[in-house]
Amino acid sequence: MLLPLRVSENMTAVKKVPERMCIGCQETHPKKEMIRIVRSPEGEFSVDPTGKKSGRGAYLCHNRECFQKAVREHRFEKSFKSAIDDSIYAELEQQLFPVKD
């Protein structure tokens, strides 16, 4: 079923911006501003900067507090429906927030 585009007063089509919820702060933001964490079909976890890798994904704001809250409250495990080792969290944190010397 096709739905008509919403039309504003000046008769131009208005596109809807895709939004996703951060698993840390539970706030919705535009998808392009979020970081996607992916569990591949093989069970490997990685950061997906393009948002196109195959597998189950979870979205985070790009700040350390959201990442830490998601880890502390086991939200990655709930999103991915599997247990996650602490070494994976450390590796993801290193990829997301590299230490600058």
NORTA-V502197 format. One record per helix or strand of 3 or more residues. SS is the DSSP state (H for helix, E for strand). FROM is the first residue (numbers start at 0). TO is the last residue. If there is no record, write none. Layout:
{{SS FROM TO} {SS FROM TO}}
This chain:
{{E 18 20} {E 27 29} {H 30 32} {E 34 38} {E 44 47} {E 55 59} {H 63 71} {H 74 79} {H 85 95}}
